Amino acid sequence: MMNKILKVTGFLALLMITSAAMAADSHNHPQGGQGYTSLDPAVPRLVENDARHEVVELFWYGCSHCFDFEPHIKKWKQEKAEDINFVRVPAIFNARWEQHARAYYALEIMDQLEQGHELLFSGIHEQGRGLHDLDSMARFLAANDIDEAKFRENFASFAVETKINRAKQLIRQYQVTGVPAVIVDGEYKTSASEAGGYEQLVGIINELTAKNSE
C-alpha cells in the first residue's frame, strides 16, 4: 500500500514539474512555441512615426546567413503593408563587426545606404573581397562611385559614434546572440534558426505583425 502511495505521489510531482516547464516554455513562445520568443522587458520602438508596426533586422556584412537572407527580407520589404516601418541595425559583437557598423552608418549619413549596403554584401560574399577595415572599404566603395573622402570623414564622426553606442545598447536590450535576427514591435524576437528557415522567418514576421493588429 505504501509503495502504491509513493508511486502516485512521485507521478503527481513529475506531472507538476512537467506542467511548470510547459508553462515557462509557453511564456517564451507565446503562440504554441513556434518560431519566436518574447522580449521581457519590451523595447521601445526606434522610430517615432505613424506606422502601426516596427520590424527591426539585425545583421552583419560578414555573415553568410545574413547575405542569404537579404533577398528574402528585400522582397518582404517591397511587399509589406504600409503601416509597417522597417529598420536595419548592424549588430556589434566585437571590433571587427564594429567596423562594418561604422560603414553602415557612414553610408546612411551620406544618403547612399541602399547602394552601399548592396555593394558591401556583394563585395564580401560574391567577389570574395576582404572588406574588414576602413581603408579596404573606402577604396572599394570609391571604385563604385561613393565619395571616399566623405566616407572616411563620416566613418570617424561623432554622429556615427553616437549611432554605434546606440547599436551596442540595442544588442543587449534585444537579447540577441546571433544574426540575422528580427525584432517585431519591440516585443518579439525571431531568427531563421528559430523559425526553421528564411521563408518561414518571413512568415513569422507576417504572423506577428498580424497578431499585433488584432
MDTraj code that builds the backbone (N, CA, C; nanometers):
import mdtraj as md
import numpy as np

residues = "MET MET ASN LYS ILE LEU LYS VAL THR GLY PHE LEU ALA LEU LEU MET ILE THR SER ALA ALA MET ALA ALA ASP SER HIS ASN HIS PRO GLN GLY GLY GLN GLY TYR THR SER LEU ASP PRO ALA VAL PRO ARG LEU VAL GLU ASN ASP ALA ARG HIS GLU VAL VAL GLU LEU PHE TRP TYR GLY CYS SER HIS CYS PHE ASP PHE GLU PRO HIS ILE LYS LYS TRP LYS GLN GLU LYS ALA GLU ASP ILE ASN PHE VAL ARG VAL PRO ALA ILE PHE ASN ALA ARG TRP GLU GLN HIS ALA ARG ALA TYR TYR ALA LEU GLU ILE MET ASP GLN LEU GLU GLN GLY HIS GLU LEU LEU PHE SER GLY ILE HIS GLU GLN GLY ARG GLY LEU HIS ASP LEU ASP SER MET ALA ARG PHE LEU ALA ALA ASN ASP ILE ASP GLU ALA LYS PHE ARG GLU ASN PHE ALA SER PHE ALA VAL GLU THR LYS ILE ASN ARG ALA LYS GLN LEU ILE ARG GLN TYR GLN VAL THR GLY VAL PRO ALA VAL ILE VAL ASP GLY GLU TYR LYS THR SER ALA SER GLU ALA GLY GLY TYR GLU GLN LEU VAL GLY ILE ILE ASN GLU LEU THR ALA LYS ASN SER GLU".split()
xyz = np.array([
    [0.0838, -0.1216, 0.0000],
    [0.0000, 0.0000, 0.0000],
    [0.0868, 0.1259, 0.0000],
    [0.1916, 0.1237, 0.0869],
    [0.2807, 0.2391, 0.0960],
    [0.3529, 0.2624, -0.0356],
    [0.3953, 0.1513, -0.1005],
    [0.4639, 0.1642, -0.2294],
    [0.3742, 0.2288, -0.3337],
    [0.2441, 0.1915, -0.3306],
    [0.1489, 0.2474, -0.4267],
    [0.1320, 0.3971, -0.4035],
    [0.1248, 0.4369, -0.2756],
    [0.1106, 0.5794, -0.2426],
    [0.2328, 0.6571, -0.2894],
    [0.3525, 0.5985, -0.2674],
    [0.4754, 0.6652, -0.3099],
    [0.4810, 0.6808, -0.4608],
    [0.4346, 0.5778, -0.5334],
    [0.4340, 0.5847, -0.6791],
    [0.3401, 0.6940, -0.7287],
    [0.2204, 0.7007, -0.6677],
    [0.1229, 0.8037, -0.7067],
    [0.1778, 0.9424, -0.6750],
    [0.2394, 0.9562, -0.5578],
    [0.2971, 1.0855, -0.5185],
    [0.4076, 1.1266, -0.6135],
    [0.4911, 1.0306, -0.6505],
    [0.6002, 1.0593, -0.7438],
    [0.5478, 1.0996, -0.8797],
    [0.4423, 1.0311, -0.9238],
    [0.3826, 1.0644, -1.0547],
    [0.3245, 1.2049, -1.0542],
    [0.2559, 1.2405, -0.9439],
    [0.1965, 1.3743, -0.9340],
    [0.3049, 1.4815, -0.9312],
    [0.4145, 1.4546, -0.8625],
    [0.5253, 1.5510, -0.8581],
    [0.5844, 1.5705, -0.9966],
    [0.6023, 1.4595, -1.0691],
    [0.6563, 1.4674, -1.2050],
    [0.5618, 1.5452, -1.2952],
    [0.4321, 1.5223, -1.2782],
    [0.3327, 1.5933, -1.3585],
    [0.3381, 1.7431, -1.3326],
    [0.3556, 1.7813, -1.2051],
    [0.3627, 1.9235, -1.1695],
    [0.4866, 1.9881, -1.2303],
    [0.6008, 1.9170, -1.2260],
    [0.7247, 1.9707, -1.2836],
    [0.7110, 1.9886, -1.4333],
    [0.6511, 1.8886, -1.4981],
    [0.6315, 1.8957, -1.6436],
    [0.5406, 2.0112, -1.6811],
    [0.4319, 2.0292, -1.6037],
    [0.3377, 2.1385, -1.6305],
    [0.4058, 2.2738, -1.6140],
    [0.4901, 2.2857, -1.5099],
    [0.5608, 2.4120, -1.4876],
    [0.6562, 2.4413, -1.6024],
    [0.7249, 2.3381, -1.6491],
    [0.8181, 2.3559, -1.7609],
    [0.7445, 2.3976, -1.8872],
    [0.6272, 2.3363, -1.9096],
    [0.5470, 2.3712, -2.0277],
    [0.4968, 2.5145, -2.0177],
    [0.4610, 2.5562, -1.8969],
    [0.4135, 2.6939, -1.8785],
    [0.5247, 2.7926, -1.9056],
    [0.6450, 2.7623, -1.8581],
    [0.7597, 2.8517, -1.8822],
    [0.7901, 2.8596, -2.0291],
    [0.7852, 2.7463, -2.0988],
    [0.8114, 2.7461, -2.2417],
    [0.7045, 2.8224, -2.3170],
    [0.5802, 2.8132, -2.2692],
    [0.4711, 2.8867, -2.3324],
    [0.4921, 3.0361, -2.3202],
    [0.5523, 3.0798, -2.2068],
    [0.5802, 3.2224, -2.1899],
    [0.6838, 3.2692, -2.2918],
    [0.7847, 3.1854, -2.3164],
    [0.8889, 3.2223, -2.4122],
    [0.8409, 3.2149, -2.5556],
    [0.7460, 3.1285, -2.5819],
    [0.6908, 3.1109, -2.7162],
    [0.5402, 3.1344, -2.7098],
    [0.4952, 3.2586, -2.7220],
    [0.3570, 3.2960, -2.6930],
    [0.2533, 3.2200, -2.7734],
    [0.2880, 3.1654, -2.8889],
    [0.1862, 3.1012, -2.9707],
    [0.2310, 2.9598, -3.0039],
    [0.2171, 2.8721, -2.9064],
    [0.2462, 2.7337, -2.9316],
    [0.3937, 2.7011, -2.9422],
    [0.4831, 2.7920, -2.8992],
    [0.6254, 2.7652, -2.9055],
    [0.6813, 2.7612, -3.0456],
    [0.6185, 2.8288, -3.1392],
    [0.6570, 2.8178, -3.2791],
    [0.7327, 2.9393, -3.3286],
    [0.8627, 2.9322, -3.3300],
    [0.9412, 3.0240, -3.4107],
    [0.9812, 3.1586, -3.3543],
    [0.9466, 3.1928, -3.2321],
    [0.9855, 3.3223, -3.1776],
    [0.9777, 3.3202, -3.0258],
    [1.0409, 3.4207, -2.9646],
    [1.0361, 3.4334, -2.8194],
    [0.9931, 3.5750, -2.7824],
    [0.9417, 3.5886, -2.6624],
    [0.9010, 3.7203, -2.6120],
    [1.0200, 3.7929, -2.5524],
    [1.0229, 3.9242, -2.5688],
    [1.1235, 4.0068, -2.5043],
    [1.0664, 4.0611, -2.3737],
    [1.1396, 4.0416, -2.2677],
    [1.0952, 4.0888, -2.1371],
    [1.2132, 4.1536, -2.0657],
    [1.2117, 4.2882, -2.0538],
    [1.1027, 4.3783, -2.0922],
    [1.1026, 4.4091, -2.2414],
    [0.9881, 4.4575, -2.2883],
    [0.9790, 4.5008, -2.4269],
    [1.0662, 4.6245, -2.4478],
    [1.1095, 4.6447, -2.5721],
    [1.1976, 4.7563, -2.6059],
    [1.1182, 4.8618, -2.6833],
    [1.1264, 4.9883, -2.6438],
    [1.0536, 5.0929, -2.7170],
    [1.0955, 5.0975, -2.8641],
    [1.0045, 5.1363, -2.9501],
    [1.0351, 5.1430, -3.0929],
    [1.1463, 5.2429, -3.1199],
    [1.2209, 5.2197, -3.2249],
    [1.3360, 5.3034, -3.2571],
    [1.2981, 5.4330, -3.3259],
    [1.1902, 5.4289, -3.4047],
    [1.1499, 5.5458, -3.4824],
    [1.0074, 5.5840, -3.4451],
    [0.9899, 5.7061, -3.4028],
    [0.8560, 5.7549, -3.3700],
    [0.7899, 5.8089, -3.4958],
    [0.6899, 5.7384, -3.5430],
    [0.6143, 5.7822, -3.6602],
    [0.4739, 5.7261, -3.6510],
    [0.3992, 5.7365, -3.7599],
    [0.2598, 5.6917, -3.7585],
    [0.2435, 5.5442, -3.7914],
    [0.3528, 5.4755, -3.8190],
    [0.3435, 5.3334, -3.8532],
    [0.2890, 5.2540, -3.7347],
    [0.2071, 5.1558, -3.7652],
    [0.1474, 5.0742, -3.6593],
    [0.2466, 4.9711, -3.6050],
    [0.3374, 4.9273, -3.6907],
    [0.4328, 4.8240, -3.6517],
    [0.5748, 4.8643, -3.6880],
    [0.6696, 4.8064, -3.6152],
    [0.8106, 4.8279, -3.6451],
    [0.8816, 4.6925, -3.6496],
    [0.9491, 4.6670, -3.7597],
    [1.0260, 4.5437, -3.7772],
    [1.1732, 4.5824, -3.7887],
    [1.2565, 4.5275, -3.7000],
    [1.3986, 4.5588, -3.6961],
    [1.4788, 4.4346, -3.7350],
    [1.5664, 4.4495, -3.8346],
    [1.6563, 4.3405, -3.8715],
    [1.7961, 4.3710, -3.8192],
    [1.8553, 4.2762, -3.7478],
    [1.9938, 4.2875, -3.7032],
    [2.0797, 4.1970, -3.7910],
    [2.1907, 4.2510, -3.8405],
    [2.2705, 4.1786, -3.9386],
    [2.4176, 4.2163, -3.9241],
    [2.5022, 4.1440, -3.9974],
    [2.6448, 4.1752, -4.0089],
    [2.6862, 4.1484, -4.1532],
    [2.7615, 4.2408, -4.2130],
    [2.8014, 4.2236, -4.3522],
    [2.8862, 4.0980, -4.3737],
    [2.9603, 4.0570, -4.2724],
    [3.0444, 3.9385, -4.2880],
    [2.9717, 3.8068, -4.2694],
    [2.8437, 3.8120, -4.2381],
    [2.7643, 3.6923, -4.2082],
    [2.7040, 3.6338, -4.3358],
    [2.7407, 3.5100, -4.3683],
    [2.6867, 3.4472, -4.4896],
    [2.5368, 3.4233, -4.4781],
    [2.4886, 3.3965, -4.3575],
    [2.3450, 3.3751, -4.3381],
    [2.2674, 3.5053, -4.3612],
    [2.3259, 3.6169, -4.3184],
    [2.2624, 3.7471, -4.3432],
    [2.2568, 3.7752, -4.4929],
    [2.3639, 3.7409, -4.5625],
    [2.3673, 3.7587, -4.7074],
    [2.2613, 3.6714, -4.7750],
    [2.2460, 3.5482, -4.7293],
    [2.1447, 3.4587, -4.7860],
    [2.0031, 3.5072, -4.7554],
    [1.9864, 3.5712, -4.6399],
    [1.8538, 3.6209, -4.6014],
    [1.8177, 3.7495, -4.6744],
    [1.9172, 3.8218, -4.7239],
    [1.8958, 3.9536, -4.7835],
    [1.7888, 3.9556, -4.8928],
    [1.7902, 3.8642, -4.9923],
    [1.6845, 3.8702, -5.0939],
    [1.5449, 3.8461, -5.0383],
    [1.5354, 3.7675, -4.9313],
    [1.4047, 3.7395, -4.8702],
    [1.3498, 3.8642, -4.8000],
    [1.4357, 3.9309, -4.7215],
    [1.3887, 4.0493, -4.6492],
    [1.3668, 4.1651, -4.7467],
    [1.4451, 4.1691, -4.8545],
    [1.4283, 4.2738, -4.9547],
    [1.2930, 4.2588, -5.0249],
    [1.2579, 4.1360, -5.0585],
    [1.1281, 4.1094, -5.1227],
    [1.0144, 4.1416, -5.0263],
    [1.0312, 4.1008, -4.8993],
    [0.9286, 4.1306, -4.7995],
    [0.9122, 4.2813, -4.7842],
    [1.0215, 4.3539, -4.7834],
    [1.0166, 4.4982, -4.7678],
    [0.9372, 4.5635, -4.8809],
    [0.9532, 4.5121, -5.0011],
    [0.8822, 4.5671, -5.1168],
    [0.7325, 4.5381, -5.1105],
    [0.6963, 4.4279, -5.0458],
    [0.5565, 4.3845, -5.0443],
    [0.4846, 4.4116, -4.9128],
    [0.5551, 4.4567, -4.8122],
    [0.4968, 4.4742, -4.6788],
    [0.3849, 4.5769, -4.6776],
    [0.3015, 4.5672, -4.5760],
    [0.1938, 4.6638, -4.5587],
    [0.2506, 4.8026, -4.5287],
    [0.1764, 4.9057, -4.5656],
    [0.2241, 5.0427, -4.5479],
    [0.2360, 5.0830, -4.4011],
    [0.1654, 5.0119, -4.3132],
    [0.1705, 5.0505, -4.1713],
    [0.2838, 4.9811, -4.0957],
    [0.3794, 4.9227, -4.1699],
    [0.4956, 4.8594, -4.1077],
    [0.6203, 4.9390, -4.1418],
    [0.6920, 4.9845, -4.0401],
    [0.8184, 5.0549, -4.0602],
    [0.9333, 4.9558, -4.0437],
    [1.0223, 4.9510, -4.1430],
    [1.1347, 4.8575, -4.1415],
    [1.2627, 4.9325, -4.1077],
    [1.3400, 4.8787, -4.0116],
    [1.4641, 4.9415, -3.9672],
    [1.5744, 4.8354, -3.9627],
    [1.6911, 4.8690, -4.0164],
    [1.8069, 4.7805, -4.0023],
    [1.8973, 4.8317, -3.8906],
    [1.9544, 4.7405, -3.8163],
    [2.0527, 4.7744, -3.7138],
    [2.1720, 4.6815, -3.7307],
    [2.2908, 4.7338, -3.7595],
    [2.4090, 4.6477, -3.7701],
    [2.4489, 4.5956, -3.6322],
    [2.4584, 4.4648, -3.6206],
    [2.4940, 4.4044, -3.4922],
    [2.6427, 4.4247, -3.4634],
    [2.6751, 4.4438, -3.3368],
    [2.8144, 4.4643, -3.2954],
    [2.8455, 4.3709, -3.1793],
    [2.9293, 4.2698, -3.2074],
    [2.9727, 4.1772, -3.1034],
    [3.1222, 4.1852, -3.0759],
    [3.1958, 4.2503, -3.1679],
    [3.3402, 4.2658, -3.1471],
    [3.3904, 4.3807, -3.2348],
    [3.5201, 4.4069, -3.2295],
    [3.5775, 4.5213, -3.3013],
    [3.5622, 4.5086, -3.4527],
    [3.5714, 4.3879, -3.5038],
    [3.5583, 4.3668, -3.6486],
    [3.4169, 4.4004, -3.6953],
    [3.3192, 4.3572, -3.6185],
    [3.1804, 4.3873, -3.6538],
    [3.1544, 4.5380, -3.6452],
    [3.2209, 4.6038, -3.5513],
    [3.2017, 4.7483, -3.5360],
    [3.2478, 4.8248, -3.6604],
    [3.3529, 4.7772, -3.7266],
    [3.3986, 4.8428, -3.8489],
    [3.2884, 4.8435, -3.9547],
    [3.2197, 4.7323, -3.9694],
    [3.1100, 4.7246, -4.0666],
    [2.9917, 4.8110, -4.0236],
    [2.9672, 4.8176, -3.8935],
    [2.8587, 4.9026, -3.8439],
    [2.8885, 5.0494, -3.8722],
    [3.0146, 5.0888, -3.8551],
    [3.0535, 5.2268, -3.8863],
    [3.0335, 5.2565, -4.0348],
    [3.0663, 5.1607, -4.1188],
    [3.0462, 5.1783, -4.2620],
    [2.8979, 5.1977, -4.2925],
    [2.8134, 5.1170, -4.2300],
    [2.6687, 5.1261, -4.2500],
    [2.6183, 5.2660, -4.2142],
    [2.6564, 5.3146, -4.0974],
    [2.6066, 5.4441, -4.0523],
    [2.6676, 5.5600, -4.1305],
    [2.7927, 5.5458, -4.1740],
    [2.8533, 5.6494, -4.2583],
    [2.7770, 5.6617, -4.3896],
    [2.7430, 5.5485, -4.4488],
    [2.6658, 5.5486, -4.5736],
    [2.5254, 5.6055, -4.5517],
    [2.4673, 5.5765, -4.4367],
    [2.3345, 5.6292, -4.4044],
    [2.3379, 5.7821, -4.3979],
    [2.4386, 5.8373, -4.3320],
    [2.4523, 5.9825, -4.3210],
    [2.4739, 6.0457, -4.4586],
    [2.5413, 5.9742, -4.5480],
    [2.5698, 6.0237, -4.6824],
    [2.4530, 6.0058, -4.7792],
    [2.3418, 5.9470, -4.7304],
    [2.2270, 5.9159, -4.8168],
    [2.2645, 5.8238, -4.9317],
    [2.3560, 5.7334, -4.9058],
    [2.3957, 5.6352, -5.0068],
    [2.3902, 5.4942, -4.9492],
    [2.2979, 5.4758, -4.8550],
    [2.2913, 5.3492, -4.7833],
    [2.2480, 5.2334, -4.8716],
    [2.1435, 5.2526, -4.9506],
    [2.0937, 5.1409, -5.0310],
    [2.2000, 5.0916, -5.1284],
    [2.2680, 5.1846, -5.1937],
    [2.3738, 5.1478, -5.2873],
    [2.4901, 5.0813, -5.2134],
    [2.5357, 5.1442, -5.1061],
    [2.6499, 5.0928, -5.0321],
    [2.6204, 4.9609, -4.9627],
    [2.4991, 4.9445, -4.9134],
    [2.4575, 4.8214, -4.8454],
    [2.4734, 4.7015, -4.9394],
    [2.4227, 4.7136, -5.0600],
    [2.4336, 4.6049, -5.1577],
    [2.5778, 4.5827, -5.2010],
    [2.6527, 4.6914, -5.2160],
    [2.7925, 4.6792, -5.2572],
    [2.8751, 4.6015, -5.1554],
    [2.8580, 4.6317, -5.0279],
    [2.9371, 4.5644, -4.9258],
    [2.9026, 4.4165, -4.9162],
    [2.7754, 4.3837, -4.9200],
    [2.7345, 4.2432, -4.9189],
    [2.7925, 4.1696, -5.0405],
    [2.7769, 4.2315, -5.1575],
    [2.8257, 4.1694, -5.2806],
    [2.9776, 4.1560, -5.2806],
    [3.0466, 4.2622, -5.2384],
    [3.1918, 4.2601, -5.2383],
    [3.2478, 4.1487, -5.1522],
    [3.1880, 4.1288, -5.0352],
    [3.2378, 4.0276, -4.9423],
    [3.2004, 3.8864, -4.9858],
    [3.0730, 3.8656, -5.0220],
    [3.0226, 3.7289, -5.0414],
    [3.0218, 3.6817, -5.1871],
    [3.0172, 3.7733, -5.2804],
    [3.0179, 3.7329, -5.4210],
    [3.1545, 3.7538, -5.4865],
    [3.2241, 3.8585, -5.4436],
    [3.3547, 3.8880, -5.5028],
    [3.4714, 3.8404, -5.4168],
    [3.4417, 3.7969, -5.2952],
    [3.5460, 3.7433, -5.2080],
    [3.6464, 3.8457, -5.1599],
    [3.6042, 3.9705, -5.1476],
    [3.6954, 4.0760, -5.1034],
    [3.7031, 4.0802, -4.9506],
    [3.8223, 4.1097, -4.9007],
    [3.8416, 4.1201, -4.7562],
    [3.8124, 4.2599, -4.7063],
    [3.6860, 4.2962, -4.7020],
    [3.6451, 4.4307, -4.6625],
    [3.6201, 4.4340, -4.5120],
    [3.7282, 4.4458, -4.4352],
    [3.7149, 4.4352, -4.2901],
    [3.7616, 4.5586, -4.2150],
    [3.8111, 4.6610, -4.2864],
    [3.8570, 4.7808, -4.2172],
    [3.8262, 4.9042, -4.3022],
    [3.8528, 5.0213, -4.2455],
    [3.8193, 5.1473, -4.3123],
    [3.8856, 5.1583, -4.4494],
    [4.0151, 5.1330, -4.4577],
    [4.0871, 5.1519, -4.5839],
    [4.0328, 5.0638, -4.6961],
    [4.0139, 4.9369, -4.6675],
    [3.9665, 4.8458, -4.7716],
    [3.8249, 4.8817, -4.8162],
    [3.7384, 4.9175, -4.7219],
    [3.6011, 4.9531, -4.7577],
    [3.5964, 5.0861, -4.8321],
    [3.6766, 5.1835, -4.7876],
    [3.6779, 5.3151, -4.8518],
    [3.7228, 5.3051, -4.9965],
    [3.8277, 5.2277, -5.0213],
    [3.8776, 5.2112, -5.1589],
    [3.7769, 5.1373, -5.2455],
    [3.7170, 5.0347, -5.1897],
    [3.6183, 4.9559, -5.2647],
    [3.4963, 5.0404, -5.3010],
    [3.4446, 5.1145, -5.2049],
    [3.3270, 5.1974, -5.2301],
    [3.3604, 5.3107, -5.3276],
    [3.4812, 5.3665, -5.3176],
    [3.5225, 5.4728, -5.4091],
    [3.5265, 5.4222, -5.5528],
    [3.5647, 5.2968, -5.5707],
    [3.5681, 5.2372, -5.7048],
    [3.4280, 5.2157, -5.7603],
    [3.3283, 5.2315, -5.6720],
    [3.1884, 5.2164, -5.7135],
    [3.1100, 5.3466, -5.6935],
    [3.1800, 5.4589, -5.7165],
    [3.1185, 5.5918, -5.7228],
    [3.0650, 5.6450, -5.5909],
    [3.1231, 5.6024, -5.4799],
    [3.0886, 5.6602, -5.3498],
    [3.2090, 5.7403, -5.3018],
    [3.1849, 5.8670, -5.2685],
    [3.2918, 5.9608, -5.2342],
    [3.3777, 5.9084, -5.1186],
    [3.5063, 5.8839, -5.1465],
    [3.5944, 5.8250, -5.0467],
    [3.6223, 5.9205, -4.9315],
    [3.6465, 6.0469, -4.9615],
    [3.6786, 6.1436, -4.8564],
    [3.5616, 6.1611, -4.7600],
    [3.4410, 6.1720, -4.8141],
    [3.3225, 6.1884, -4.7293],
    [3.2970, 6.0625, -4.6470],
    [3.3202, 5.9470, -4.7079],
    [3.3010, 5.8213, -4.6351],
    [3.3973, 5.8137, -4.5168],
    [3.5232, 5.8453, -4.5391],
    [3.6216, 5.8420, -4.4316],
    [3.5873, 5.9423, -4.3217],
    [3.5422, 6.0596, -4.3625],
    [3.5077, 6.1640, -4.2653],
    [3.3920, 6.1194, -4.1773],
    [3.2894, 6.0651, -4.2387],
    [3.1720, 6.0218, -4.1624],
    [3.2006, 5.8979, -4.0786],
    [3.2843, 5.8112, -4.1289],
    [3.3185, 5.6870, -4.0596],
    [3.3681, 5.7151, -3.9176],
    [3.4438, 5.8228, -3.9020],
    [3.5018, 5.8573, -3.7715],
    [3.4293, 5.9722, -3.7026],
    [3.3107, 6.0071, -3.7495],
    [3.2402, 6.1249, -3.6975],
    [3.1721, 6.0975, -3.5639],
    [3.1405, 6.2061, -3.4943],
    [3.0670, 6.1963, -3.3677],
    [2.9280, 6.1383, -3.3912],
    [2.8652, 6.1741, -3.5035],
    [2.7311, 6.1241, -3.5345],
    [2.7316, 5.9723, -3.5452],
    [2.8336, 5.9169, -3.6117],
    [2.8434, 5.7719, -3.6251],
    [2.8758, 5.7086, -3.4895],
    [2.9613, 5.7727, -3.4126],
    [2.9950, 5.7211, -3.2792],
    [2.8702, 5.7084, -3.1929],
    [2.7822, 5.8075, -3.2018],
    [2.6570, 5.8042, -3.1258],
    [2.5707, 5.6866, -3.1690],
    [2.5620, 5.6642, -3.2992],
    [2.4828, 5.5524, -3.3516],
    [2.5433, 5.4179, -3.3116],
    [2.6763, 5.4106, -3.3089],
    [2.7440, 5.2877, -3.2680],
    [2.7106, 5.2538, -3.1226],
    [2.7151, 5.3528, -3.0364],
    [2.6832, 5.3300, -2.8951],
    [2.5388, 5.2842, -2.8779],
    [2.4494, 5.3407, -2.9577],
    [2.3084, 5.3011, -2.9519],
    [2.2907, 5.1573, -3.0004],
    [2.3615, 5.1200, -3.1072],
    [2.3515, 4.9843, -3.1598],
    [2.3992, 4.8816, -3.0575],
    [2.5064, 4.9136, -2.9862],
    [2.5564, 4.8230, -2.8823],
    [2.4549, 4.8058, -2.7698],
    [2.3892, 4.9145, -2.7351],
    [2.2865, 4.9091, -2.6316],
    [2.1694, 4.8223, -2.6763],
    [2.1309, 4.8357, -2.8035],
    [2.0173, 4.7596, -2.8558],
    [2.0442, 4.6100, -2.8572],
    [2.1677, 4.5713, -2.8873],
    [2.2025, 4.4292, -2.8855],
    [2.1718, 4.3690, -2.7484],
    [2.2054, 4.4429, -2.6442],
    [2.1782, 4.3952, -2.5079],
    [2.0280, 4.3929, -2.4804],
    [1.9587, 4.4990, -2.5186],
    [1.8153, 4.5063, -2.4916],
    [1.7366, 4.4012, -2.5693],
    [1.7778, 4.3751, -2.6910],
    [1.7092, 4.2750, -2.7730],
    [1.7486, 4.1323, -2.7365],
    [1.8522, 4.1170, -2.6528],
    [1.8972, 3.9851, -2.6069],
    [1.9350, 3.8959, -2.7256],
    [2.0027, 3.9568, -2.8224],
    [2.0417, 3.8862, -2.9439],
    [2.1817, 3.8274, -2.9263],
    [2.1984, 3.7023, -2.9685],
    [2.3282, 3.6360, -2.9601],
    [2.3804, 3.5937, -3.0971],
    [2.3007, 3.6135, -3.2015],
    [2.3428, 3.5777, -3.3365],
    [2.2587, 3.6505, -3.4394],
    [2.3047, 3.6483, -3.5636],
    [2.2341, 3.7145, -3.6727],
    [2.2245, 3.6207, -3.7929],
    [2.1263, 3.6451, -3.8833],
    [2.0283, 3.7530, -3.8773],
    [1.9212, 3.7267, -3.7709],
    [1.8792, 3.8333, -3.7082],
    [1.7710, 3.8272, -3.6107],
    [1.6720, 3.9373, -3.6429],
    [1.5472, 3.9160, -3.6055],
    [1.4416, 4.0135, -3.6351],
    [1.3619, 4.0411, -3.5080],
    [1.3378, 4.1677, -3.4828],
    [1.2580, 4.2117, -3.3687],
    [1.1290, 4.2731, -3.4215],
    [1.0170, 4.2288, -3.3692],
    [0.8872, 4.2804, -3.4134],
    [0.8222, 4.3591, -3.3004],
    [0.7979, 4.4859, -3.3259],
    [0.7280, 4.5753, -3.2326],
    [0.7953, 4.5823, -3.0949],
    [0.9249, 4.5520, -3.0895],
    [0.9959, 4.5563, -2.9629],
    [0.9524, 4.4507, -2.8645],
    [0.8640, 4.3596, -2.9080],
    [0.8062, 4.2600, -2.8183],
    [0.8522, 4.1179, -2.8464],
    [0.8826, 4.0889, -2.9724],
    [0.9152, 3.9524, -3.0118],
    [1.0477, 3.9463, -3.0867],
    [1.1214, 3.8379, -3.0620],
    [1.2490, 3.8145, -3.1284],
    [1.2407, 3.6830, -3.2040],
    [1.2886, 3.6831, -3.3290],
    [1.2890, 3.5605, -3.4072],
    [1.4135, 3.5562, -3.4950],
    [1.4392, 3.4406, -3.5526],
    [1.5553, 3.4218, -3.6392],
    [1.5266, 3.3051, -3.7314],
    [1.6131, 3.2850, -3.8286],
    [1.5941, 3.1733, -3.9223],
    [1.6028, 3.0404, -3.8483],
    [1.6924, 3.0294, -3.7524],
    [1.7057, 2.9033, -3.6782],
    [1.5817, 2.8764, -3.5938],
    [1.5240, 2.9801, -3.5329],
    [1.4014, 2.9619, -3.4544],
    [1.2827, 2.9308, -3.5442],
    [1.2765, 3.0005, -3.6583],
    [1.1612, 2.9858, -3.7477],
    [1.1694, 2.8590, -3.8321],
    [1.2920, 2.8133, -3.8596],
    [1.3075, 2.6931, -3.9404],
    [1.3491, 2.7191, -4.0839],
    [1.3907, 2.8425, -4.1143],
    [1.4338, 2.8763, -4.2498],
    [1.3994, 3.0204, -4.2824],
    [1.4492, 3.0683, -4.3969],
    [1.4293, 3.2084, -4.4335],
    [1.2851, 3.2380, -4.4713],
    [1.2237, 3.1513, -4.5494],
    [1.0836, 3.1718, -4.5871],
    [0.9947, 3.1669, -4.4637],
    [1.0252, 3.0729, -4.3749],
    [0.9473, 3.0620, -4.2515],
    [0.9662, 3.1845, -4.1642],
    [1.0869, 3.2418, -4.1651],
    [1.1129, 3.3630, -4.0872],
    [1.0270, 3.4779, -4.1368],
    [1.0171, 3.4924, -4.2678],
    [0.9288, 3.5957, -4.3239],
    [0.7849, 3.5699, -4.2821],
    [0.7454, 3.4422, -4.2810],
    [0.6101, 3.4074, -4.2373],
    [0.5853, 3.4453, -4.0926],
    [0.6862, 3.4262, -4.0069],
    [0.6742, 3.4632, -3.8654],
    [0.6586, 3.6143, -3.8512],
    [0.7349, 3.6906, -3.9311],
    [0.7223, 3.8371, -3.9277],
    [0.5795, 3.8774, -3.9609],
    [0.5244, 3.8178, -4.0658],
    [0.3874, 3.8491, -4.1053],
    [0.2874, 3.8062, -3.9986],
    [0.3127, 3.6909, -3.9368],
    [0.2241, 3.6408, -3.8318],
    [0.2216, 3.7357, -3.7122],
    [0.3405, 3.7832, -3.6727],
    [0.3485, 3.8670, -3.5544],
    [0.2913, 4.0070, -3.5779],
    [0.3132, 4.0620, -3.6963],
    [0.2535, 4.1933, -3.7244],
    [0.1014, 4.1817, -3.7342],
    [0.0537, 4.0689, -3.7870],
    [-0.0914, 4.0473, -3.7913],
    [-0.1470, 4.0260, -3.6514],
    [-0.0708, 3.9539, -3.5694],
    [-0.1126, 3.9278, -3.4298],
    [-0.1312, 4.0576, -3.3534],
    [-0.0386, 4.1492, -3.3727],
    [-0.0446, 4.2773, -3.3012],
    [-0.1428, 4.3750, -3.3640],
    [-0.2081, 4.3335, -3.4732],
    [-0.3085, 4.4191, -3.5363],
    [-0.4488, 4.3827, -3.4911],
    [-0.4576, 4.2713, -3.4177],
    [-0.5887, 4.2234, -3.3756],
    [-0.6471, 4.3116, -3.2664],
])
top = md.Topology()
chain = top.add_chain()
for i, resn in enumerate(residues, 1):
    res = top.add_residue(resn, chain, resSeq=i)
    for name in ("N", "CA", "C"):
        top.add_atom(name, md.element.get_by_symbol(name[0]), res)
traj = md.Trajectory(xyz[None], top)
